[in-house]
Amino acid sequence: MNMNLMQLFGNVQNFQKQFQNFQNQMMGVNPQQKVQELLNSGQMSQQQFNQLRAIVNQLTGKRM
């Protein structure tokens, strides 16, 4: 297996682990409430919120 393919495979595995951790952390959490908490606490900027809202709108086809 060439090195680039091995690196890609490793990156995919790492992403899967990170996503699984994210899913576990968000289990039972209201995502809108969590985002609002991050925004209110300053851990998320208005610009980051706007970017997140744009991504959500693209993925769902709904206006957030």
Secondary structure by P-SEA (a helix, b strand, c coil): ccaaaaaaaaaaaaaaaaaaaaaaaaccccaaaaaaaaaaaccccaaaaaaaaaaaaaaccccc
